[in-house]
């Protein structure tokens, strides 16, 4: 197995074009597990840790451009006020050691249905910026990025450069159920974002379908029922109906972490709680 270590973004793209069999690695928190258990044996590893551009973030016109190599720990400490949903999810990732190594870009590249960063990115309507040496840069809506179990929309010569996420216009929430309280793969996960500027709701479902997904019908239902002008309290019946619609949008399976029935039930509960918490936050802010 070859070990390739470019020192610039242009060099990384050139190497990727020459060696499409090379497996990109940044924090290594997913890749090394697969190598250690002999689940993957690529022809080469493409180490991106020396590409400084990937470890930067910036804000332009109310949108954060988060470099693919920015670790979860920095999302928490540097972007918690701007991207609260993503920061909440980042706090649930592994241990402190994992959070200073693992990256949002790596989570997207692995495209696991249980990836913790995916639901808040879906709820926020993020876009994934990818690039190749031959064709340049393009953006993919995150809802279209996941194409199957651990599969994504990257072409063989492309790398993830960054993810673009609008700064929060309203409250955001992230909820996760696991077999224990920490250092656990989600049995189910749910993210919600309120967008009061356009009276819309965003959702993201994790670990309850072949790919992370939105609950589009539930979003439209809740957005149409909320009292955006008067900010009246959220009725329990409305929160419950929203949760039921979120659960209906899932396509879970039975596995060693939980049954399909439990995943649907937990999603309904998580969605109901997230909607109530977020709406209460919005009312307090008003």
PAZAPA-4460 file (N, C-alpha, C; in steps of 0.05 Angstrom, whole numbers, plus 32768, in hexadecimal, padded with zeros to 4 digits):
% residues 286
    n_x    n_y    n_z   ca_x   ca_y   ca_z    c_x    c_y    c_z   seq   type   mol
   8011   7FE8   8000   8000   8000   8000   8012   8019   8000     1      X     A
   800D   802B   7FED   801C   8043   7FEB   8011   8058   7FFE     2      X     A
   8022   806A   8007   801A   8080   8019   8021   809A   800B     3      X     A
   800C   80A9   8003   800F   80C2   7FF3   8008   80D9   8005     4      X     A
   801A   80EE   8006   8016   8104   8019   801B   811F   800B     5      X     A
   8007   8129   7FFC   800A   8143   7FF0   800B   8159   8005     6      X     A
   8017   8170   7FFD   8019   8186   8010   8009   819E   8007     7      X     A
   7FFA   819C   7FF1   7FE9   81B2   7FE8   7FD0   81A6   7FDC     8      X     A
   7FBB   81B7   7FD9   7FA2   81AE   7FCE   7FA5   81A6   7FB0     9      X     A
   7FB4   81B6   7FA1   7FB8   81B0   7F85   7FC7   8195   7F82    10      X     A
   7FDA   8191   7F93   7FE9   8177   7F92   7FD7   8160   7F99    11      X     A
   7FC5   8164   7FAD   7FB3   814F   7FB6   7FA0   8147   7F9F    12      X     A
   7F96   815B   7F90   7F84   8155   7F7A   7F93   8147   7F63    13      X     A
   7FAC   814F   7F5F   7FBC   8142   7F4A   7FC1   8125   7F51    14      X     A
   7FC7   8120   7F6A   7FCC   8104   7F73   7FB2   80F4   7F71    15      X     A
   7F9C   8100   7F79   7F82   80F2   7F77   7F7C   80EA   7F5A    16      X     A
   7F82   80FC   7F47   7F7D   80F6   7F2B   7F8F   80DE   7F22    17      X     A
   7FA8   80DE   7F2B   7FBA   80C9   7F23   7FB5   80AE   7F31    18      X     A
   7FAB   80B0   7F4A   7FA7   8098   7F5A   7F8A   8097   7F65    19      X     A
   7F76   8093   7F54   7F5B   8092   7F5E   7F56   807B   7F71    20      X     A
   7F69   8067   7F72   7F66   8051   7F85   7F6F   8059   7FA1    21      X     A
   7F7B   8071   7FA4   7F85   8079   7FBE   7F6D   8081   7FD0    22      X     A
   7F6E   8079   7FE9   7F59   807F   7FFC   7F61   8098   800C    23      X     A
   7F51   80AE   800A   7F58   80C6   801A   7F56   80C1   8038    24      X     A
   7F68   80CD   8047   7F68   80CA   8064   7F6F   80E5   8070    25      X     A
   7F60   80EE   8084   7F66   8106   8093   7F6A   80FF   80B0    26      X     A
   7F54   80FF   80C0   7F57   80F7   80DB   7F5B   80D9   80DF    27      X     A
   7F51   80C9   80CC   7F55   80AC   80CC   7F43   809D   80DF    28      X     A
   7F2F   80AB   80EB   7F1E   809E   80FF   7F0C   8089   80F4    29      X     A
   7F05   808B   80DA   7EF6   8076   80CD   7F09   8064   80BD    30      X     A
   7F1B   8070   80AE   7F2C   8060   809C   7F3D   804C   80AB    31      X     A
   7F49   8054   80C1   7F5B   8042   80CF   7F4C   802A   80DB    32      X     A
   7F33   802E   80E3   7F23   8018   80ED   7F1F   8003   80D6    33      X     A
   7F19   800D   80BF   7F14   7FFB   80A8   7F2E   7FEC   80A0    34      X     A
   7F44   7FFA   80A1   7F5E   7FED   809B   7F65   7FD8   80B0    35      X     A
   7F61   7FE0   80C9   7F69   7FCD   80DF   7F59   7FB4   80DF    36      X     A
   7F3F   7FB6   80D6   7F2E   7F9E   80D5   7F2F   7F91   80B9    37      X     A
   7F40   7F9C   80A8   7F44   7F90   808D   7F2B   7F91   807D    38      X     A
   7F1B   7FA6   8081   7F03   7FA9   8071   7F09   7FB8   8057    39      X     A
   7F1F   7FC6   8056   7F28   7FD3   803E   7F46   7FD0   803C    40      X     A
   7F4F   7FCD   8023   7F6C   7FCC   801E   7F72   7FDB   8004    41      X     A
   7F72   7FF6   8006   7F76   8006   7FEE   7F93   8004   7FE3    42      X     A
   7F96   800C   7FCA   7FB1   800B   7FBF   7FC3   8020   7FCB    43      X     A
   7FB7   8036   7FD6   7FC7   804B   7FE2   7FB5   805B   7FF5    44      X     A
   7FC3   8069   8008   7FB6   807C   8019   7FBE   8098   8010    45      X     A
   7FAA   80AA   800E   7FAF   80C5   8007   7FAC   80D7   8020    46      X     A
   7FC2   80DD   802D   7FC2   80EC   8046   7FBF   8109   8040    47      X     A
   7FA9   8115   804B   7FA2   8131   8045   7FA9   8144   805D    48      X     A
   7FB7   8139   8071   7FBB   8149   8089   7FCE   8161   8085    49      X     A
   7FDE   8160   8070   7FF1   8176   806B   7FE5   818C   8058    50      X     A
   7FCD   8188   804F   7FC0   819B   803D   7FB2   81B0   804F    51      X     A
   7FC0   81C7   8053   7FB7   81DB   8065   7F9C   81E7   805E    52      X     A
   7F96   81E9   8044   7F7C   81F5   803B   7F64   81E6   8046    53      X     A
   7F67   81CC   804B   7F51   81BC   8054   7F4B   81C1   8072    54      X     A
   7F5D   81CD   8080   7F5A   81D1   809D   7F51   81ED   80A4    55      X     A
   7F46   81FC   8090   7F3E   8217   8095   7F1F   821A   8091    56      X     A
   7F14   822E   809F   7EF8   8234   809A   7EF5   8253   8097    57      X     A
   7EE0   825B   808A   7EDB   8278   8085   7EBD   827C   8083    58      X     A
   7EB6   8296   8085   7E99   829D   8082   7E97   82B2   806D    59      X     A
   7E84   82AE   805B   7E7F   82C2   8046   7E61   82C4   8042    60      X     A
   7E56   82DC   8045   7E3A   82E1   8041   7E28   82CE   8050    61      X     A
   7E2F   82CA   806A   7E1E   82B9   807B   7E20   829B   8077    62      X     A
   7E34   8292   8068   7E38   8276   8064   7E54   826E   806C    63      X     A
   7E56   8259   807C   7E70   824E   8084   7E7B   823B   806F    64      X     A
   7E93   823F   8067   7EA1   822C   8057   7EB4   821D   8069    65      X     A
   7EAD   8204   806F   7EBC   81F4   8082   7ECE   81E0   8074    66      X     A
   7EE8   81E5   8076   7EFB   81D3   8069   7EF7   81B6   8071    67      X     A
   7EFB   81A4   805E   7EF6   8187   8064   7F08   817C   807A    68      X     A
   7F1F   8189   807F   7F31   817F   8094   7F2E   818C   80AF    69      X     A
   7F19   819D   80B3   7F15   81A9   80CD   7F09   8193   80E0    70      X     A
   7F16   818E   80F7   7F0D   8179   8108   7EF4   8182   8119    71      X     A
   7EE7   816E   8124   7ECF   8173   8133   7ED4   8185   814B    72      X     A
   7EEB   8182   8157   7EF2   8193   816F   7EF1   81B0   8168    73      X     A
   7EFB   81B8   8151   7EFA   81D4   8149   7EDE   81DD   8141    74      X     A
   7ECE   81CB   8136   7EB2   81D2   8131   7EA5   81DA   814B    75      X     A
   7EAA   81CB   8160   7E9E   81D1   817A   7EA7   81EC   8185    76      X     A
   7EC2   81F0   8185   7ECD   8208   8193   7ECC   8221   8182    77      X     A
   7ECD   821E   8167   7ECF   8236   8156   7EB5   823D   8148    78      X     A
   7EA3   8229   8145   7E8B   822E   8134   7E71   8227   8143    79      X     A
   7E72   8222   815D   7E5B   821A   816B   7E44   822E   816A    80      X     A
   7E4B   8248   8169   7E36   825C   8168   7E2A   8260   814C    81      X     A
   7E3A   825A   8138   7E31   825D   811C   7E24   8244   8110    82      X     A
   7E2E   822D   8119   7E23   8214   810F   7E1C   8202   8127    83      X     A
   7E08   820A   8137   7E02   81FC   8150   7DFA   81DF   814C    84      X     A
   7DEB   81D9   8138   7DE3   81BD   8133   7DFB   81AB   812E    85      X     A
   7E0C   81B4   811D   7E24   81A4   8116   7E36   81A2   812F    86      X     A
   7E38   81B7   813F   7E48   81B6   8157   7E3C   81A2   816B    87      X     A
   7E22   81A2   816E   7E15   818E   817F   7E1C   8172   8177    88      X     A
   7E1A   816D   815D   7E21   8152   8153   7E3E   814C   8158    89      X     A
   7E50   8160   8154   7E6C   815B   8157   7E73   8153   8174    90      X     A
   7E64   815E   8187   7E69   8157   81A4   7E63   813A   81AA    91      X     A
   7E53   812D   8199   7E4B   8111   819E   7E5E   80FD   8190    92      X     A
   7E71   8108   8181   7E83   80F6   8171   7E99   80EB   8183    93      X     A
   7E99   80D1   8186   7EAF   80C3   8193   7EB8   80CF   81AE    94      X     A
   7ED2   80CF   81B2   7EDF   80DA   81C9   7EED   80F4   81C2    95      X     A
   7EF8   8103   81D6   7F06   811B   81CF   7F1D   8116   81BC    96      X     A
   7F2A   80FF   81BE   7F40   80F9   81AC   7F36   80F6   818F    97      X     A
   7F1F   80EA   818C   7F13   80E7   8171   7F0B   8103   8166    98      X     A
   7F00   8114   8177   7EF6   812E   816E   7F0C   8141   8165    99      X     A
   7F24   813D   816F   7F3A   814E   8165   7F47   8142   814C   100      X     A
   7F3F   812A   8144   7F4A   811E   812C   7F35   811C   8116   101      X     A
   7F1D   8112   811D   7F09   810E   8109   7EFF   8128   80FC   102      X     A
   7EF7   8127   80E3   7EEF   813F   80D4   7ED3   813B   80C7   103      X     A
   7EC6   8152   80C3   7EAD   8151   80B5   7EB0   8147   8098   104      X     A
   7EC6   814F   808B   7ECB   8146   8070   7ECF   8127   806F   105      X     A
   7EDC   811D   8084   7EE0   8100   8085   7EC5   80F1   8089   106      X     A
   7EB4   80FD   809A   7E9A   80F2   809F   7E8A   80F1   8085   107      X     A
   7E8B   8106   8075   7E7D   8106   805B   7E89   80F2   8048   108      X     A
   7EA4   80F0   8048   7EB1   80DD   8036   7EA9   80C0   803D   109      X     A
   7EA7   80B9   8056   7E9F   809E   805E   7E82   8099   8057   110      X     A
   7E71   80AD   8058   7E55   80AC   8050   7E46   8096   805F   111      X     A
   7E4D   8091   8079   7E3F   807E   8089   7E23   8088   808F   112      X     A
   7E0F   8077   808E   7DF4   807F   8096   7DF3   808A   80B2   113      X     A
   7E06   8082   80C3   7E06   808A   80DF   7E19   80A2   80E5   114      X     A
   7E24   80AE   80D0   7E36   80C5   80D4   7E28   80DB   80E4   115      X     A
   7E35   80E4   80F9   7E28   80F8   810B   7E26   8114   80FE   116      X     A
   7E38   811B   80EC   7E37   8135   80E0   7E21   8138   80CB   117      X     A
   7E17   8122   80C0   7E05   8123   80AA   7DEA   812F   80B0   118      X     A
   7DDC   8127   80C6   7DC2   8133   80CB   7DC2   8151   80CD   119      X     A
   7DD4   815D   80DD   7DD3   817B   80DE   7DDA   8188   80C4   120      X     A
   7DEB   817C   80B3   7DF1   8187   8099   7DD8   8186   8087   121      X     A
   7DC9   8170   8089   7DB0   816E   807A   7D9C   8183   8083   122      X     A
   7D99   8186   809D   7D86   8199   80A8   7D8D   81B6   80A0   123      X     A
   7DA7   81BB   809E   7DAF   81D7   8097   7DB0   81DB   8079   124      X     A
   7DAB   81C7   8068   7DAC   81CA   804B   7DC8   81CF   8041   125      X     A
   7DDC   81C1   804C   7DF8   81C6   8044   7DFE   81BC   8028   126      X     A
   7E14   81C5   801D   7E1F   81BC   8004   7E3B   81B3   8007   127      X     A
   7E42   819D   7FF9   7E5D   8192   7FFB   7E6C   819B   7FE2   128      X     A
   7E83   81A8   7FE7   7E95   81B1   7FD2   7EAA   819C   7FCC   129      X     A
   7EAA   8192   7FB3   7EBD   817E   7FAA   7ECD   8189   7F93   130      X     A
   7EE4   817D   7F8E   7EF5   8188   7F79   7F05   8171   7F6C   131      X     A
   7F0C   8176   7F53   7F1F   8164   7F44   7F32   8175   7F35   132      X     A
   7F49   816A   7F2E   7F5D   8178   7F1F   7F53   817F   7F03   133      X     A
   7F43   816D   7EF7   7F3B   8171   7EDB   7F23   8183   7ED8   134      X     A
   7F10   8182   7EEB   7EF7   8190   7EE7   7EF2   81A7   7EFA   135      X     A
   7F04   81AA   7F0D   7F00   81C0   7F20   7EED   81B9   7F36   136      X     A
   7EDF   81CE   7F40   7ECE   81CB   7F58   7EB1   81CA   7F51   137      X     A
   7EA2   81BA   7F60   7E85   81BA   7F5E   7E79   81B7   7F7A   138      X     A
   7E60   81BE   7F7D   7E52   81BB   7F97   7E3B   81A8   7F94   139      X     A
   7E38   8197   7FA8   7E23   8183   7FA8   7E12   8187   7FC1   140      X     A
   7DF7   818B   7FBE   7DE6   818D   7FD6   7DEA   8174   7FE7   141      X     A
   7DED   8177   8001   7DF3   8160   8012   7DDE   814B   8010   142      X     A
   7DC5   8153   800B   7DAF   813F   8008   7DB4   812D   7FF0   143      X     A
   7DC4   8136   7FDD   7DC9   8126   7FC5   7DE5   8119   7FC6   144      X     A
   7DF4   811E   7FDB   7E0F   8114   7FDC   7E11   80F6   7FE3   145      X     A
   7DFE   80ED   7FF3   7DFE   80D1   7FFC   7DEF   80C0   7FE7   146      X     A
   7DFC   80AD   7FDB   7DF0   809D   7FC6   7DE9   8080   7FCE   147      X     A
   7DF3   8077   7FE5   7DEE   805C   7FEE   7DFD   8058   8008   148      X     A
   7DFB   8040   8013   7E09   803A   802C   7E27   803D   8028   149      X     A
   7E32   8051   8036   7E4F   8057   8034   7E58   805E   8017   150      X     A
   7E46   8069   8008   7E4C   8072   7FEC   7E44   808F   7FEA   151      X     A
   7E54   809E   7FDA   7E4E   80BA   7FD6   7E51   80C2   7FB9   152      X     A
   7E4C   80DB   7FB3   7E4A   80E5   7F97   7E65   80ED   7F8C   153      X     A
   7E7B   80E8   7F9A   7E96   80F0   7F90   7E9D   80DF   7F77   154      X     A
   7EA9   80ED   7F63   7EB5   80DF   7F4D   7ED0   80D4   7F55   155      X     A
   7EDB   80C0   7F46   7EF4   80B4   7F4F   7F0B   80C7   7F52   156      X     A
   7F0B   80DE   7F44   7F21   80F0   7F45   7F1B   8109   7F57   157      X     A
   7F06   8108   7F66   7EFE   811F   7F77   7F05   811B   7F94   158      X     A
   7F09   8132   7FA1   7F0C   8133   7FBE   7EF9   8147   7FCA   159      X     A
   7EF2   8143   7FE3   7EE1   8157   7FF1   7EF2   816E   7FFA   160      X     A
   7EEB   8186   7FF2   7EFA   819E   7FF9   7EEE   81AB   8012   161      X     A
   7ED4   81AD   8014   7EC7   81BB   802A   7EA9   81B5   802A   162      X     A
   7E9C   81BF   803E   7E7F   81BE   803F   7E76   81DB   8046   163      X     A
   7E61   81E3   8037   7E56   81FE   803A   7E3C   81FD   804A   164      X     A
   7E3B   820C   8060   7E24   820B   8072   7E1C   8227   807A   165      X     A
   7E03   822E   8075   7DF9   8248   807E   7DFA   824A   809D   166      X     A
   7E03   8261   80A7   7E02   8265   80C4   7DE5   8263   80CD   167      X     A
   7DE1   825A   80E5   7DC6   8255   80F0   7DB6   826F   80F1   168      X     A
   7D9E   826E   80E5   7D8B   8284   80E6   7D77   8280   80FD   169      X     A
   7D78   8269   8109   7D66   8263   811F   7D71   824B   812F   170      X     A
   7D62   8242   8143   7D6B   822C   8153   7D70   8212   8144   171      X     A
   7D83   8202   814D   7D89   81E8   8141   7D8C   81D4   8158   172      X     A
   7D85   81BB   8152   7D88   81A5   8165   7D93   818C   8158   173      X     A
   7DA1   817C   8168   7DAA   8162   815F   7DA5   814E   8176   174      X     A
   7D9A   8137   8170   7D94   8123   8183   7D9E   8108   8179   175      X     A
   7DA7   80F7   818B   7DB3   80DE   8183   7DAD   80C9   8198   176      X     A
   7DA6   80B1   818F   7DA2   809A   81A1   7DB7   8085   819B   177      X     A
   7DC4   807B   81B0   7DD8   8066   81AD   7DD4   8051   81C2   178      X     A
   7DE5   803C   81C1   7DE3   8027   81D5   7DF0   802E   81EF   179      X     A
   7DFE   8045   81F0   7E08   8050   8209   7E0A   806F   8205   180      X     A
   7E14   807D   8219   7E12   809A   8219   7E28   80A8   8209   181      X     A
   7E3E   809A   8204   7E55   80A7   81F6   7E64   8093   81E6   182      X     A
   7E74   809D   81D3   7E86   808C   81C2   7E76   8075   81B6   183      X     A
   7E61   807C   81A7   7E4F   8068   819D   7E45   8070   8181   184      X     A
   7E41   805C   8170   7E35   8061   8156   7E17   8064   815A   185      X     A
   7E0A   8077   814D   7DEE   807D   8152   7DDD   8065   814A   186      X     A
   7DC9   805F   815B   7DB3   804E   8153   7DA0   805E   8141   187      X     A
   7D9B   8076   8149   7D8C   8089   8138   7D95   80A5   8140   188      X     A
   7D92   80B8   812D   7D9A   80D4   8133   7D88   80E6   8123   189      X     A
   7D84   80FE   812E   7D72   8111   8121   7D7C   812D   8125   190      X     A
   7D7B   813E   8111   7D82   815A   8113   7D6B   816B   8108   191      X     A
   7D68   8182   8114   7D53   8195   810C   7D5E   81B1   810C   192      X     A
   7D57   81C1   80F8   7D5E   81DD   80F6   7D46   81ED   80EF   193      X     A
   7D41   8202   80FF   7D2B   8215   80F9   7D37   822C   80E9   194      X     A
   7D29   8234   80D4   7D32   824A   80C3   7D1C   8260   80C4   195      X     A
   7D1A   826F   80DA   7D04   8282   80DC   7D05   8298   80C7   196      X     A
   7D1C   829E   80BB   7D1E   82B2   80A6   7D0E   82AB   808E   197      X     A
   7D0A   8291   8089   7CFA   8289   8072   7CE4   8275   807B   198      X     A
   7CDF   8274   8095   7CC9   8264   80A0   7CCA   8247   8096   199      X     A
   7CE2   823C   8099   7CE7   8220   808F   7CF3   8210   80A5   200      X     A
   7CF2   81F6   80A1   7CFD   81E2   80B4   7D0F   81CF   80A5   201      X     A
   7D27   81C9   80B0   7D39   81B6   80A4   7D3C   819E   80B6   202      X     A
   7D3F   8186   80AB   7D42   816E   80BA   7D59   815D   80AF   203      X     A
   7D63   814B   80C0   7D77   8137   80B7   7D74   811E   80C8   204      X     A
   7D72   8107   80BA   7D6F   80ED   80C8   7D89   80DE   80C4   205      X     A
   7D93   80D2   80DA   7DAB   80C1   80D8   7DA7   80A5   80E3   206      X     A
   7DB5   8092   80D8   7DB5   8076   80E2   7D9A   8069   80E1   207      X     A
   7D89   8071   80CE   7D6E   8066   80CC   7D65   8063   80AF   208      X     A
   7D78   8060   809D   7D73   805C   8081   7D8E   8055   8074   209      X     A
   7D8E   804C   805B   7DA7   8046   804D   7DBA   805E   804B   210      X     A
   7DAE   8076   804A   7DBE   808E   8049   7DB2   80A2   805D   211      X     A
   7DC1   80B5   8067   7DB5   80CC   8076   7DA1   80DA   8064   212      X     A
   7D8B   80E3   806F   7D76   80EF   805E   7D66   8104   806E   213      X     A
   7D58   8114   805E   7D45   8128   806A   7D2A   811A   806D   214      X     A
   7D19   8127   807D   7CFD   8120   807F   7CED   8137   8073   215      X     A
   7CED   8138   8058   7CE2   8150   804A   7CC5   8155   8050   216      X     A
   7CB5   8140   8051   7C98   8144   8056   7C94   814E   8073   217      X     A
   7CA3   8144   8085   7CA1   814E   80A1   7CAA   816B   80A3   218      X     A
   7CBE   8173   8094   7CC7   818E   8094   7CB1   81A1   808B   219      X     A
   7CA4   819A   8075   7C8F   81AB   806A   7C77   81AC   807D   220      X     A
   7C71   8195   8089   7C5A   8194   809C   7C5F   81A7   80B4   221      X     A
   7C77   81A4   80C0   7C7C   81B5   80D8   7C7E   81D2   80D1   222      X     A
   7C8B   81D8   80BB   7C8E   81F4   80B3   7C73   8201   80AE   223      X     A
   7C60   81F2   80A4   7C46   81FD   809E   7C34   8200   80B7   224      X     A
   7C3B   81F1   80CC   7C2A   81F2   80E4   7C35   8205   80FA   225      X     A
   7C4F   820B   80F9   7C5A   821C   810E   7C4F   8239   810D   226      X     A
   7C4D   8245   8125   7C43   8261   8127   7C5B   8273   8126   227      X     A
   7C65   8277   810D   7C7E   8287   810A   7C7A   82A4   8113   228      X     A
   7C62   82AF   810F   7C5E   82CC   8116   7C59   82CF   8134   229      X     A
   7C47   82C0   8140   7C41   82C3   815C   7C53   82B4   816F   230      X     A
   7C61   82A0   8165   7C73   828F   8175   7C64   8283   818D   231      X     A
   7C4C   8279   8188   7C3D   826B   819D   7C4B   8251   81A3   232      X     A
   7C46   8247   81BB   7C53   822E   81C3   7C4C   8217   81B0   233      X     A
   7C5F   8205   81AD   7C5B   81EE   819B   7C49   81D9   81A8   234      X     A
   7C32   81D4   819D   7C20   81BF   81A9   7C2D   81A4   81A8   235      X     A
   7C29   8195   81BD   7C34   817A   81BF   7C2A   8168   81A8   236      X     A
   7C11   816D   81A0   7C06   815D   818A   7C15   8162   8170   237      X     A
   7C1D   817B   816C   7C2B   8183   8153   7C47   8176   8154   238      X     A
   7C55   8178   816A   7C6F   816C   816D   7C6E   814E   8168   239      X     A
   7C59   8141   8172   7C56   8124   816F   7C51   811D   8152   240      X     A
   7C40   812D   8145   7C3A   8128   8128   7C53   812B   8117   241      X     A
   7C63   813F   811E   7C7C   8143   8110   7C8E   812B   8114   242      X     A
   7C91   8121   812C   7CA1   810A   8132   7C98   80F2   8122   243      X     A
   7C7F   80EE   8120   7C74   80D7   8111   7C7C   80D9   80F3   244      X     A
   7C7B   80F1   80E8   7C82   80F5   80CC   7CA0   80F1   80C8   245      X     A
   7CB1   80F9   80DB   7CCD   80F4   80D9   7CD3   80D6   80D9   246      X     A
   7CC6   80C8   80EB   7CCA   80AB   80ED   7CC1   809D   80D3   247      X     A
   7CAC   80A7   80C7   7CA2   809B   80AE   7CB6   809F   8097   248      X     A
   7CC6   80B4   8099   7CDA   80BA   8083   7CF2   80A7   8084   249      X     A
   7CF6   8099   809A   7D0D   8088   809D   7D09   806D   808F   250      X     A
   7D1E   805F   808B   7D1E   8044   8080   7D32   8033   808E   251      X     A
   7D2D   802E   80A8   7D41   8020   80B9   7D42   8002   80B5   252      X     A
   7D57   7FF6   80C0   7D5A   7FD9   80BF   7D5F   7FCF   80DB   253      X     A
   7D5C   7FB5   80DF   7D65   7FA7   80F7   7D83   7FA2   80F5   254      X     A
   7D92   7FA9   810A   7DAE   7FA1   810B   7DB6   7F9E   8128   255      X     A
   7DD0   7F9B   812D   7DDA   7F95   8148   7DD5   7FAC   815B   256      X     A
   7DD2   7FC4   8151   7DCE   7FDC   8162   7DB1   7FE0   8169   257      X     A
   7D9E   7FD7   8159   7D82   7FDC   815F   7D70   7FD2   8149   258      X     A
   7D57   7FCF   814F   7D43   7FC6   813B   7D39   7FDD   812B   259      X     A
   7D2D   7FD7   8114   7D20   7FEB   8104   7D09   7FF9   8113   260      X     A
   7CFA   7FE9   8122   7CE3   7FF4   8131   7CED   8008   8146   261      X     A
   7D03   8001   8154   7D0E   8013   8168   7D18   802C   815B   262      X     A
   7D25   802A   8144   7D30   8042   8137   7D19   8055   812F   263      X     A
   7D03   804A   8125   7CEC   805C   811E   7CE1   8069   8137   264      X     A
   7CDE   8059   814C   7CD3   8064   8165   7CE5   807A   8170   265      X     A
   7CFF   8075   8171   7D12   8089   817C   7D13   80A2   816B   266      X     A
   7D11   809F   8151   7D11   80B7   813F   7CF8   80C8   8145   267      X     A
   7CE1   80BC   8149   7CC9   80CB   8150   7CCD   80DB   8169   268      X     A
   7CDA   80CE   817D   7CDE   80DC   8197   7CF3   80F2   8194   269      X     A
   7D09   80EC   8186   7D1E   8100   8182   7D14   8118   8173   270      X     A
   7D04   8114   815E   7CF9   812A   814E   7CE6   813B   815E   271      X     A
   7CD5   812E   816E   7CC2   813D   817F   7CD1   814E   8193   272      X     A
   7CE6   8143   819F   7CF5   8153   81B3   7D05   8169   81A5   273      X     A
   7D11   8163   818E   7D21   8178   8181   7D10   818F   8178   274      X     A
   7CF8   8189   816E   7CE6   819F   8165   7CDE   81B0   817D   275      X     A
   7CD7   81A3   8193   7CCF   81B1   81AB   7CE5   81C3   81B6   276      X     A
   7CFD   81B7   81B8   7D14   81C7   81C2   7D1B   81DE   81B0   277      X     A
   7D1C   81DA   8196   7D23   81EF   8184   7D0E   8205   8184   278      X     A
   7CF5   81FE   8184   7CE0   8212   8184   7CE0   8222   819E   279      X     A
   7CE5   8215   81B4   7CE7   8223   81CE   7CFF   8236   81CD   280      X     A
   7D15   822E   81C1   7D2C   8240   81BF   7D25   8259   81AE   281      X     A
   7D16   8255   8198   7D0E   826B   8187   7CFB   827E   8196   282      X     A
   7CE9   8273   81A5   7CD7   8284   81B4   7CE6   8295   81CA   283      X     A
   7CF9   8288   81D7   7D09   8297   81EB   7D19   82AD   81DE   284      X     A
   7D24   82A7   81C6   7D34   82BB   81B9   7D23   82D4   81B1   285      X     A
   7D0A   82CF   81AB   7CF8   82E4   81A3   7CEF   82F6   81BB   286      X     A
***
